[in-house]
Protein backbone atom coordinates (compact mmCIF):
# COMPACT_ATOMS: atom_id res chain seq x y z
CA UNK A 1 0.00 0.00 0.00
CA UNK A 2 2.86 2.43 0.80
CA UNK A 3 4.32 2.02 -2.70
CA UNK A 4 1.00 2.88 -4.33
CA UNK A 5 0.61 6.00 -2.19
CA UNK A 6 4.20 7.12 -2.86
CA UNK A 7 3.66 6.67 -6.58
CA UNK A 8 0.44 8.72 -6.47
CA UNK A 9 2.15 11.54 -4.53
CA UNK A 10 4.90 11.75 -7.18
CA UNK A 11 2.39 13.11 -9.68
CA UNK A 12 1.08 16.67 -9.51
CA UNK A 13 -1.99 15.96 -11.62
CA UNK A 14 -3.99 12.75 -11.57
CA UNK A 15 -7.15 12.12 -13.59
CA UNK A 16 -9.15 8.94 -13.02
CA UNK A 17 -12.17 7.62 -14.89
CA UNK A 18 -13.95 4.60 -13.45
CA UNK A 19 -16.31 2.69 -15.73
CA UNK A 20 -18.57 0.33 -13.78
CA UNK A 21 -21.12 -2.25 -14.89
CA UNK A 22 -24.35 -2.16 -12.94
CA UNK A 23 -24.75 -0.33 -9.67
CA UNK A 24 -22.38 -0.04 -6.75
CA UNK A 25 -22.39 1.26 -3.20
CA UNK A 26 -20.90 4.74 -3.61
CA UNK A 27 -19.84 4.93 0.04
CA UNK A 28 -17.82 1.70 -0.25
CA UNK A 29 -16.32 2.89 -3.56
CA UNK A 30 -15.24 6.23 -2.04
CA UNK A 31 -13.81 4.51 1.04
CA UNK A 32 -11.78 2.07 -1.09
CA UNK A 33 -10.36 4.88 -3.23
CA UNK A 34 -9.57 7.05 -0.19
CA UNK A 35 -7.73 4.13 1.40
CA UNK A 36 -5.29 4.06 -1.52
CA UNK A 37 -5.07 7.77 -2.38
CA UNK A 38 -5.20 9.04 1.23
CA UNK A 39 -5.25 12.88 1.13
CA UNK A 40 -4.58 13.16 -2.63
CA UNK A 41 -7.72 14.46 -4.36
CA UNK A 42 -7.61 13.71 -8.10
CA UNK A 43 -10.08 14.80 -10.72
CA UNK A 44 -12.40 11.79 -11.01
CA UNK A 45 -15.35 10.71 -13.11
CA UNK A 46 -17.43 7.56 -12.61
CA UNK A 47 -19.59 6.18 -15.40
CA UNK A 48 -22.15 3.40 -15.12
CA UNK A 49 -22.60 1.32 -18.28
CA UNK A 50 -24.69 -1.67 -19.37
CA UNK A 51 -21.62 -3.77 -20.17
CA UNK A 52 -17.97 -3.83 -21.21
CA UNK A 53 -16.08 -5.86 -23.85
CA UNK A 54 -16.54 -9.13 -21.95
CA UNK A 55 -19.41 -10.04 -19.60
CA UNK A 56 -16.80 -11.18 -17.04
CA UNK A 57 -15.34 -7.65 -16.79
CA UNK A 58 -17.20 -5.41 -14.34
CA UNK A 59 -14.74 -2.53 -13.81
CA UNK A 60 -12.47 -0.53 -16.10
CA UNK A 61 -10.20 2.18 -14.73
CA UNK A 62 -8.50 4.75 -16.92
CA UNK A 63 -5.88 6.93 -15.20
CA UNK A 64 -3.67 9.72 -16.50
CA UNK A 65 -0.88 11.26 -14.45
CA UNK A 66 1.48 14.17 -15.01
CA UNK A 67 4.59 15.09 -13.06
CA UNK A 68 6.19 18.52 -13.21
CA UNK A 69 8.60 18.88 -16.11
HTML snippet that shows the backbone in 3Dmol.js (N, CA, C, O; Angstrom):
<script src="https://3Dmol.org/build/3Dmol-min.js"></script>
<div id="view" style="width:600px;height:400px;position:relative"></div>
<script>
const pdb = `
ATOM      1  N   UNK A   1       0.825  -1.187   0.000  1.00  0.00           N
ATOM      2  CA  UNK A   1       0.000   0.000   0.000  1.00  0.00           C
ATOM      3  C   UNK A   1       0.873   1.256   0.000  1.00  0.00           C
ATOM      4  O   UNK A   1       0.537   2.232  -0.671  1.00  0.00           O
ATOM      5  N   UNK A   2       1.984   1.252   0.738  1.00  0.00           N
ATOM      6  CA  UNK A   2       2.861   2.426   0.799  1.00  0.00           C
ATOM      7  C   UNK A   2       3.396   2.778  -0.581  1.00  0.00           C
ATOM      8  O   UNK A   2       3.462   3.954  -0.938  1.00  0.00           O
ATOM      9  N   UNK A   3       3.783   1.758  -1.370  1.00  0.00           N
ATOM     10  CA  UNK A   3       4.319   2.016  -2.702  1.00  0.00           C
ATOM     11  C   UNK A   3       3.293   2.723  -3.569  1.00  0.00           C
ATOM     12  O   UNK A   3       3.620   3.680  -4.272  1.00  0.00           O
ATOM     13  N   UNK A   4       2.042   2.251  -3.521  1.00  0.00           N
ATOM     14  CA  UNK A   4       0.998   2.877  -4.328  1.00  0.00           C
ATOM     15  C   UNK A   4       0.829   4.337  -3.949  1.00  0.00           C
ATOM     16  O   UNK A   4       0.727   5.198  -4.823  1.00  0.00           O
ATOM     17  N   UNK A   5       0.799   4.626  -2.652  1.00  0.00           N
ATOM     18  CA  UNK A   5       0.613   5.997  -2.190  1.00  0.00           C
ATOM     19  C   UNK A   5       1.795   6.873  -2.593  1.00  0.00           C
ATOM     20  O   UNK A   5       1.598   8.013  -3.012  1.00  0.00           O
ATOM     21  N   UNK A   6       3.007   6.368  -2.475  1.00  0.00           N
ATOM     22  CA  UNK A   6       4.199   7.116  -2.856  1.00  0.00           C
ATOM     23  C   UNK A   6       4.169   7.423  -4.345  1.00  0.00           C
ATOM     24  O   UNK A   6       4.520   8.529  -4.756  1.00  0.00           O
ATOM     25  N   UNK A   7       3.762   6.476  -5.141  1.00  0.00           N
ATOM     26  CA  UNK A   7       3.656   6.673  -6.581  1.00  0.00           C
ATOM     27  C   UNK A   7       2.632   7.750  -6.905  1.00  0.00           C
ATOM     28  O   UNK A   7       2.882   8.605  -7.754  1.00  0.00           O
ATOM     29  N   UNK A   8       1.484   7.719  -6.241  1.00  0.00           N
ATOM     30  CA  UNK A   8       0.440   8.719  -6.466  1.00  0.00           C
ATOM     31  C   UNK A   8       0.950  10.111  -6.098  1.00  0.00           C
ATOM     32  O   UNK A   8       0.695  11.070  -6.826  1.00  0.00           O
ATOM     33  N   UNK A   9       1.667  10.236  -4.980  1.00  0.00           N
ATOM     34  CA  UNK A   9       2.152  11.542  -4.531  1.00  0.00           C
ATOM     35  C   UNK A   9       3.226  12.109  -5.464  1.00  0.00           C
ATOM     36  O   UNK A   9       3.470  13.315  -5.441  1.00  0.00           O
ATOM     37  N   UNK A  10       3.869  11.282  -6.275  1.00  0.00           N
ATOM     38  CA  UNK A  10       4.905  11.753  -7.183  1.00  0.00           C
ATOM     39  C   UNK A  10       4.311  12.568  -8.334  1.00  0.00           C
ATOM     40  O   UNK A  10       5.022  13.335  -8.983  1.00  0.00           O
ATOM     41  N   UNK A  11       3.041  12.406  -8.580  1.00  0.00           N
ATOM     42  CA  UNK A  11       2.392  13.108  -9.679  1.00  0.00           C
ATOM     43  C   UNK A  11       1.638  14.329  -9.173  1.00  0.00           C
ATOM     44  O   UNK A  11       0.953  14.271  -8.152  1.00  0.00           O
ATOM     45  N   UNK A  12       1.770  15.437  -9.900  1.00  0.00           N
ATOM     46  CA  UNK A  12       1.084  16.669  -9.512  1.00  0.00           C
ATOM     47  C   UNK A  12      -0.370  16.655  -9.968  1.00  0.00           C
ATOM     48  O   UNK A  12      -1.239  17.216  -9.300  1.00  0.00           O
ATOM     49  N   UNK A  13      -0.630  16.020 -11.096  1.00  0.00           N
ATOM     50  CA  UNK A  13      -1.992  15.957 -11.621  1.00  0.00           C
ATOM     51  C   UNK A  13      -2.363  14.503 -11.857  1.00  0.00           C
ATOM     52  O   UNK A  13      -1.590  13.747 -12.447  1.00  0.00           O
ATOM     53  N   UNK A  14      -3.524  14.118 -11.405  1.00  0.00           N
ATOM     54  CA  UNK A  14      -3.990  12.750 -11.572  1.00  0.00           C
ATOM     55  C   UNK A  14      -5.459  12.792 -11.970  1.00  0.00           C
ATOM     56  O   UNK A  14      -6.281  13.379 -11.266  1.00  0.00           O
ATOM     57  N   UNK A  15      -5.788  12.172 -13.091  1.00  0.00           N
ATOM     58  CA  UNK A  15      -7.149  12.121 -13.592  1.00  0.00           C
ATOM     59  C   UNK A  15      -7.576  10.657 -13.664  1.00  0.00           C
ATOM     60  O   UNK A  15      -6.887   9.842 -14.279  1.00  0.00           O
ATOM     61  N   UNK A  16      -8.682  10.322 -13.055  1.00  0.00           N
ATOM     62  CA  UNK A  16      -9.148   8.939 -13.020  1.00  0.00           C
ATOM     63  C   UNK A  16     -10.572   8.870 -13.545  1.00  0.00           C
ATOM     64  O   UNK A  16     -11.430   9.663 -13.157  1.00  0.00           O
ATOM     65  N   UNK A  17     -10.814   7.911 -14.432  1.00  0.00           N
ATOM     66  CA  UNK A  17     -12.167   7.619 -14.890  1.00  0.00           C
ATOM     67  C   UNK A  17     -12.458   6.168 -14.536  1.00  0.00           C
ATOM     68  O   UNK A  17     -11.722   5.266 -14.936  1.00  0.00           O
ATOM     69  N   UNK A  18     -13.520   5.949 -13.794  1.00  0.00           N
ATOM     70  CA  UNK A  18     -13.953   4.602 -13.453  1.00  0.00           C
ATOM     71  C   UNK A  18     -15.192   4.259 -14.253  1.00  0.00           C
ATOM     72  O   UNK A  18     -16.168   5.008 -14.241  1.00  0.00           O
ATOM     73  N   UNK A  19     -15.163   3.142 -14.943  1.00  0.00           N
ATOM     74  CA  UNK A  19     -16.313   2.687 -15.729  1.00  0.00           C
ATOM     75  C   UNK A  19     -16.806   1.405 -15.076  1.00  0.00           C
ATOM     76  O   UNK A  19     -16.092   0.403 -15.040  1.00  0.00           O
ATOM     77  N   UNK A  20     -18.023   1.440 -14.564  1.00  0.00           N
ATOM     78  CA  UNK A  20     -18.566   0.333 -13.778  1.00  0.00           C
ATOM     79  C   UNK A  20     -19.801  -0.249 -14.439  1.00  0.00           C
ATOM     80  O   UNK A  20     -20.622   0.482 -14.993  1.00  0.00           O
ATOM     81  N   UNK A  21     -19.931  -1.569 -14.380  1.00  0.00           N
ATOM     82  CA  UNK A  21     -21.118  -2.249 -14.892  1.00  0.00           C
ATOM     83  C   UNK A  21     -22.099  -2.408 -13.732  1.00  0.00           C
ATOM     84  O   UNK A  21     -21.733  -2.860 -12.648  1.00  0.00           O
ATOM     85  N   UNK A  22     -23.337  -2.031 -13.980  1.00  0.00           N
ATOM     86  CA  UNK A  22     -24.353  -2.164 -12.937  1.00  0.00           C
ATOM     87  C   UNK A  22     -24.255  -1.056 -11.911  1.00  0.00           C
ATOM     88  O   UNK A  22     -23.714   0.015 -12.183  1.00  0.00           O
ATOM     89  N   UNK A  23     -24.779  -1.322 -10.737  1.00  0.00           N
ATOM     90  CA  UNK A  23     -24.749  -0.331  -9.669  1.00  0.00           C
ATOM     91  C   UNK A  23     -23.737  -0.741  -8.607  1.00  0.00           C
ATOM     92  O   UNK A  23     -23.338  -1.902  -8.524  1.00  0.00           O
ATOM     93  N   UNK A  24     -23.337   0.218  -7.810  1.00  0.00           N
ATOM     94  CA  UNK A  24     -22.377  -0.041  -6.746  1.00  0.00           C
ATOM     95  C   UNK A  24     -22.710   0.837  -5.552  1.00  0.00           C
ATOM     96  O   UNK A  24     -23.413   1.838  -5.687  1.00  0.00           O
ATOM     97  N   UNK A  25     -22.218   0.472  -4.417  1.00  0.00           N
ATOM     98  CA  UNK A  25     -22.389   1.261  -3.200  1.00  0.00           C
ATOM     99  C   UNK A  25     -21.359   2.384  -3.240  1.00  0.00           C
ATOM    100  O   UNK A  25     -20.163   2.144  -3.075  1.00  0.00           O
ATOM    101  N   UNK A  26     -21.824   3.607  -3.460  1.00  0.00           N
ATOM    102  CA  UNK A  26     -20.903   4.741  -3.606  1.00  0.00           C
ATOM    103  C   UNK A  26     -20.059   4.982  -2.362  1.00  0.00           C
ATOM    104  O   UNK A  26     -18.904   5.391  -2.479  1.00  0.00           O
ATOM    105  N   UNK A  27     -20.599   4.743  -1.191  1.00  0.00           N
ATOM    106  CA  UNK A  27     -19.836   4.929   0.040  1.00  0.00           C
ATOM    107  C   UNK A  27     -18.663   3.957   0.087  1.00  0.00           C
ATOM    108  O   UNK A  27     -17.546   4.355   0.420  1.00  0.00           O
ATOM    109  N   UNK A  28     -18.899   2.697  -0.239  1.00  0.00           N
ATOM    110  CA  UNK A  28     -17.818   1.698  -0.248  1.00  0.00           C
ATOM    111  C   UNK A  28     -16.780   2.031  -1.315  1.00  0.00           C
ATOM    112  O   UNK A  28     -15.583   1.858  -1.090  1.00  0.00           O
ATOM    113  N   UNK A  29     -17.237   2.514  -2.489  1.00  0.00           N
ATOM    114  CA  UNK A  29     -16.318   2.893  -3.562  1.00  0.00           C
ATOM    115  C   UNK A  29     -15.427   4.043  -3.112  1.00  0.00           C
ATOM    116  O   UNK A  29     -14.210   3.988  -3.290  1.00  0.00           O
ATOM    117  N   UNK A  30     -16.018   5.084  -2.531  1.00  0.00           N
ATOM    118  CA  UNK A  30     -15.239   6.230  -2.042  1.00  0.00           C
ATOM    119  C   UNK A  30     -14.252   5.815  -0.955  1.00  0.00           C
ATOM    120  O   UNK A  30     -13.104   6.258  -0.954  1.00  0.00           O
ATOM    121  N   UNK A  31     -14.692   4.974  -0.041  1.00  0.00           N
ATOM    122  CA  UNK A  31     -13.805   4.506   1.041  1.00  0.00           C
ATOM    123  C   UNK A  31     -12.613   3.728   0.490  1.00  0.00           C
ATOM    124  O   UNK A  31     -11.485   3.905   0.952  1.00  0.00           O
ATOM    125  N   UNK A  32     -12.862   2.869  -0.496  1.00  0.00           N
ATOM    126  CA  UNK A  32     -11.778   2.069  -1.092  1.00  0.00           C
ATOM    127  C   UNK A  32     -10.769   2.970  -1.807  1.00  0.00           C
ATOM    128  O   UNK A  32      -9.562   2.750  -1.706  1.00  0.00           O
ATOM    129  N   UNK A  33     -11.251   3.969  -2.520  1.00  0.00           N
ATOM    130  CA  UNK A  33     -10.358   4.885  -3.234  1.00  0.00           C
ATOM    131  C   UNK A  33      -9.572   5.737  -2.240  1.00  0.00           C
ATOM    132  O   UNK A  33      -8.371   5.941  -2.413  1.00  0.00           O
ATOM    133  N   UNK A  34     -10.234   6.230  -1.214  1.00  0.00           N
ATOM    134  CA  UNK A  34      -9.568   7.045  -0.191  1.00  0.00           C
ATOM    135  C   UNK A  34      -8.488   6.266   0.541  1.00  0.00           C
ATOM    136  O   UNK A  34      -7.469   6.831   0.937  1.00  0.00           O
ATOM    137  N   UNK A  35      -8.706   4.976   0.720  1.00  0.00           N
ATOM    138  CA  UNK A  35      -7.726   4.131   1.403  1.00  0.00           C
ATOM    139  C   UNK A  35      -6.403   4.086   0.634  1.00  0.00           C
ATOM    140  O   UNK A  35      -5.329   4.035   1.234  1.00  0.00           O
ATOM    141  N   UNK A  36      -6.492   4.106  -0.688  1.00  0.00           N
ATOM    142  CA  UNK A  36      -5.287   4.062  -1.518  1.00  0.00           C
ATOM    143  C   UNK A  36      -4.702   5.460  -1.731  1.00  0.00           C
ATOM    144  O   UNK A  36      -3.491   5.650  -1.623  1.00  0.00           O
ATOM    145  N   UNK A  37      -5.560   6.435  -2.031  1.00  0.00           N
ATOM    146  CA  UNK A  37      -5.075   7.770  -2.375  1.00  0.00           C
ATOM    147  C   UNK A  37      -4.828   8.666  -1.167  1.00  0.00           C
ATOM    148  O   UNK A  37      -4.179   9.705  -1.286  1.00  0.00           O
ATOM    149  N   UNK A  38      -5.339   8.271  -0.011  1.00  0.00           N
ATOM    150  CA  UNK A  38      -5.195   9.044   1.232  1.00  0.00           C
ATOM    151  C   UNK A  38      -5.668  10.475   1.032  1.00  0.00           C
ATOM    152  O   UNK A  38      -6.836  10.675   0.700  1.00  0.00           O
ATOM    153  N   UNK A  39      -4.816  11.484   1.218  1.00  0.00           N
ATOM    154  CA  UNK A  39      -5.251  12.877   1.131  1.00  0.00           C
ATOM    155  C   UNK A  39      -5.138  13.465  -0.280  1.00  0.00           C
ATOM    156  O   UNK A  39      -5.483  14.629  -0.486  1.00  0.00           O
ATOM    157  N   UNK A  40      -4.665  12.687  -1.243  1.00  0.00           N
ATOM    158  CA  UNK A  40      -4.583  13.161  -2.627  1.00  0.00           C
ATOM    159  C   UNK A  40      -5.991  13.193  -3.203  1.00  0.00           C
ATOM    160  O   UNK A  40      -6.733  12.219  -3.078  1.00  0.00           O
ATOM    161  N   UNK A  41      -6.366  14.304  -3.833  1.00  0.00           N
ATOM    162  CA  UNK A  41      -7.721  14.459  -4.359  1.00  0.00           C
ATOM    163  C   UNK A  41      -7.671  14.672  -5.874  1.00  0.00           C
ATOM    164  O   UNK A  41      -7.607  15.811  -6.337  1.00  0.00           O
ATOM    165  N   UNK A  42      -7.700  13.579  -6.650  1.00  0.00           N
ATOM    166  CA  UNK A  42      -7.609  13.711  -8.103  1.00  0.00           C
ATOM    167  C   UNK A  42      -8.946  14.141  -8.712  1.00  0.00           C
ATOM    168  O   UNK A  42      -9.996  14.069  -8.073  1.00  0.00           O
ATOM    169  N   UNK A  43      -8.873  14.578  -9.934  1.00  0.00           N
ATOM    170  CA  UNK A  43     -10.080  14.805 -10.715  1.00  0.00           C
ATOM    171  C   UNK A  43     -10.605  13.411 -11.061  1.00  0.00           C
ATOM    172  O   UNK A  43      -9.847  12.577 -11.556  1.00  0.00           O
ATOM    173  N   UNK A  44     -11.889  13.145 -10.809  1.00  0.00           N
ATOM    174  CA  UNK A  44     -12.399  11.790 -11.006  1.00  0.00           C
ATOM    175  C   UNK A  44     -13.809  11.796 -11.575  1.00  0.00           C
ATOM    176  O   UNK A  44     -14.661  12.585 -11.169  1.00  0.00           O
ATOM    177  N   UNK A  45     -14.030  10.899 -12.521  1.00  0.00           N
ATOM    178  CA  UNK A  45     -15.353  10.705 -13.111  1.00  0.00           C
ATOM    179  C   UNK A  45     -15.702   9.226 -12.999  1.00  0.00           C
ATOM    180  O   UNK A  45     -14.851   8.364 -13.213  1.00  0.00           O
ATOM    181  N   UNK A  46     -16.945   8.940 -12.665  1.00  0.00           N
ATOM    182  CA  UNK A  46     -17.427   7.561 -12.605  1.00  0.00           C
ATOM    183  C   UNK A  46     -18.598   7.440 -13.568  1.00  0.00           C
ATOM    184  O   UNK A  46     -19.539   8.233 -13.527  1.00  0.00           O
ATOM    185  N   UNK A  47     -18.525   6.443 -14.429  1.00  0.00           N
ATOM    186  CA  UNK A  47     -19.589   6.180 -15.403  1.00  0.00           C
ATOM    187  C   UNK A  47     -20.178   4.804 -15.149  1.00  0.00           C
ATOM    188  O   UNK A  47     -19.442   3.853 -14.888  1.00  0.00           O
ATOM    189  N   UNK A  48     -21.482   4.691 -15.222  1.00  0.00           N
ATOM    190  CA  UNK A  48     -22.151   3.395 -15.118  1.00  0.00           C
ATOM    191  C   UNK A  48     -22.617   3.006 -16.516  1.00  0.00           C
ATOM    192  O   UNK A  48     -23.280   3.789 -17.197  1.00  0.00           O
ATOM    193  N   UNK A  49     -22.266   1.789 -16.941  1.00  0.00           N
ATOM    194  CA  UNK A  49     -22.596   1.322 -18.284  1.00  0.00           C
ATOM    195  C   UNK A  49     -23.317  -0.025 -18.213  1.00  0.00           C
ATOM    196  O   UNK A  49     -23.284  -0.706 -17.188  1.00  0.00           O
ATOM    197  N   UNK A  50     -23.966  -0.396 -19.313  1.00  0.00           N
ATOM    198  CA  UNK A  50     -24.690  -1.672 -19.370  1.00  0.00           C
ATOM    199  C   UNK A  50     -23.737  -2.857 -19.445  1.00  0.00           C
ATOM    200  O   UNK A  50     -24.058  -3.936 -18.946  1.00  0.00           O
ATOM    201  N   UNK A  51     -22.573  -2.677 -20.058  1.00  0.00           N
ATOM    202  CA  UNK A  51     -21.617  -3.773 -20.171  1.00  0.00           C
ATOM    203  C   UNK A  51     -20.310  -3.294 -20.779  1.00  0.00           C
ATOM    204  O   UNK A  51     -20.239  -2.219 -21.374  1.00  0.00           O
ATOM    205  N   UNK A  52     -19.281  -4.110 -20.619  1.00  0.00           N
ATOM    206  CA  UNK A  52     -17.970  -3.834 -21.210  1.00  0.00           C
ATOM    207  C   UNK A  52     -17.676  -4.884 -22.278  1.00  0.00           C
ATOM    208  O   UNK A  52     -18.582  -5.613 -22.681  1.00  0.00           O
ATOM    209  N   UNK A  53     -16.444  -4.978 -22.740  1.00  0.00           N
ATOM    210  CA  UNK A  53     -16.084  -5.862 -23.849  1.00  0.00           C
ATOM    211  C   UNK A  53     -16.391  -7.331 -23.576  1.00  0.00           C
ATOM    212  O   UNK A  53     -16.750  -8.070 -24.493  1.00  0.00           O
ATOM    213  N   UNK A  54     -16.255  -7.755 -22.335  1.00  0.00           N
ATOM    214  CA  UNK A  54     -16.538  -9.134 -21.948  1.00  0.00           C
ATOM    215  C   UNK A  54     -17.504  -9.115 -20.765  1.00  0.00           C
ATOM    216  O   UNK A  54     -17.354  -8.282 -19.871  1.00  0.00           O
ATOM    217  N   UNK A  55     -18.482 -10.002 -20.738  1.00  0.00           N
ATOM    218  CA  UNK A  55     -19.413 -10.042 -19.603  1.00  0.00           C
ATOM    219  C   UNK A  55     -18.717 -10.291 -18.256  1.00  0.00           C
ATOM    220  O   UNK A  55     -19.257  -9.935 -17.209  1.00  0.00           O
ATOM    221  N   UNK A  56     -17.534 -10.894 -18.277  1.00  0.00           N
ATOM    222  CA  UNK A  56     -16.803 -11.176 -17.039  1.00  0.00           C
ATOM    223  C   UNK A  56     -16.171  -9.919 -16.439  1.00  0.00           C
ATOM    224  O   UNK A  56     -15.870  -9.883 -15.246  1.00  0.00           O
ATOM    225  N   UNK A  57     -15.971  -8.893 -17.263  1.00  0.00           N
ATOM    226  CA  UNK A  57     -15.337  -7.652 -16.795  1.00  0.00           C
ATOM    227  C   UNK A  57     -16.411  -6.728 -16.239  1.00  0.00           C
ATOM    228  O   UNK A  57     -17.396  -6.432 -16.914  1.00  0.00           O
ATOM    229  N   UNK A  58     -16.216  -6.277 -15.008  1.00  0.00           N
ATOM    230  CA  UNK A  58     -17.200  -5.415 -14.343  1.00  0.00           C
ATOM    231  C   UNK A  58     -16.675  -4.015 -14.071  1.00  0.00           C
ATOM    232  O   UNK A  58     -17.460  -3.102 -13.812  1.00  0.00           O
ATOM    233  N   UNK A  59     -15.348  -3.829 -14.125  1.00  0.00           N
ATOM    234  CA  UNK A  59     -14.742  -2.533 -13.810  1.00  0.00           C
ATOM    235  C   UNK A  59     -13.622  -2.240 -14.809  1.00  0.00           C
ATOM    236  O   UNK A  59     -12.817  -3.112 -15.134  1.00  0.00           O
ATOM    237  N   UNK A  60     -13.590  -1.004 -15.285  1.00  0.00           N
ATOM    238  CA  UNK A  60     -12.473  -0.528 -16.100  1.00  0.00           C
ATOM    239  C   UNK A  60     -12.028   0.794 -15.499  1.00  0.00           C
ATOM    240  O   UNK A  60     -12.857   1.659 -15.215  1.00  0.00           O
ATOM    241  N   UNK A  61     -10.727   0.955 -15.303  1.00  0.00           N
ATOM    242  CA  UNK A  61     -10.198   2.184 -14.734  1.00  0.00           C
ATOM    243  C   UNK A  61      -9.186   2.774 -15.702  1.00  0.00           C
ATOM    244  O   UNK A  61      -8.241   2.107 -16.123  1.00  0.00           O
ATOM    245  N   UNK A  62      -9.400   4.027 -16.041  1.00  0.00           N
ATOM    246  CA  UNK A  62      -8.498   4.753 -16.920  1.00  0.00           C
ATOM    247  C   UNK A  62      -7.870   5.863 -16.082  1.00  0.00           C
ATOM    248  O   UNK A  62      -8.593   6.674 -15.503  1.00  0.00           O
ATOM    249  N   UNK A  63      -6.548   5.917 -16.005  1.00  0.00           N
ATOM    250  CA  UNK A  63      -5.883   6.931 -15.195  1.00  0.00           C
ATOM    251  C   UNK A  63      -4.780   7.613 -15.996  1.00  0.00           C
ATOM    252  O   UNK A  63      -4.015   6.961 -16.706  1.00  0.00           O
ATOM    253  N   UNK A  64      -4.712   8.909 -15.871  1.00  0.00           N
ATOM    254  CA  UNK A  64      -3.666   9.720 -16.496  1.00  0.00           C
ATOM    255  C   UNK A  64      -2.970  10.494 -15.396  1.00  0.00           C
ATOM    256  O   UNK A  64      -3.619  11.039 -14.503  1.00  0.00           O
ATOM    257  N   UNK A  65      -1.652  10.542 -15.461  1.00  0.00           N
ATOM    258  CA  UNK A  65      -0.884  11.264 -14.448  1.00  0.00           C
ATOM    259  C   UNK A  65       0.168  12.136 -15.129  1.00  0.00           C
ATOM    260  O   UNK A  65       0.662  11.819 -16.211  1.00  0.00           O
ATOM    261  N   UNK A  66       0.492  13.237 -14.468  1.00  0.00           N
ATOM    262  CA  UNK A  66       1.477  14.167 -15.009  1.00  0.00           C
ATOM    263  C   UNK A  66       2.355  14.669 -13.868  1.00  0.00           C
ATOM    264  O   UNK A  66       1.856  15.169 -12.860  1.00  0.00           O
ATOM    265  N   UNK A  67       3.645  14.531 -14.035  1.00  0.00           N
ATOM    266  CA  UNK A  67       4.594  15.087 -13.063  1.00  0.00           C
ATOM    267  C   UNK A  67       5.099  16.423 -13.608  1.00  0.00           C
ATOM    268  O   UNK A  67       5.018  16.676 -14.810  1.00  0.00           O
ATOM    269  N   UNK A  68       5.607  17.255 -12.747  1.00  0.00           N
ATOM    270  CA  UNK A  68       6.186  18.522 -13.207  1.00  0.00           C
ATOM    271  C   UNK A  68       7.371  18.250 -14.112  1.00  0.00           C
ATOM    272  O   UNK A  68       8.165  17.342 -13.864  1.00  0.00           O
ATOM    273  N   UNK A  69       7.480  19.050 -15.166  1.00  0.00           N
ATOM    274  CA  UNK A  69       8.597  18.880 -16.112  1.00  0.00           C
ATOM    275  C   UNK A  69       9.819  19.609 -15.629  1.00  0.00           C
ATOM    276  O   UNK A  69      10.857  19.581 -16.291  1.00  0.00           O
TER     277      UNK A  69
END
`;
const viewer = $3Dmol.createViewer("view");
viewer.addModel(pdb, "pdb");
viewer.setStyle({}, {cartoon: {color: "spectrum"}});
viewer.zoomTo();
viewer.render();
</script>
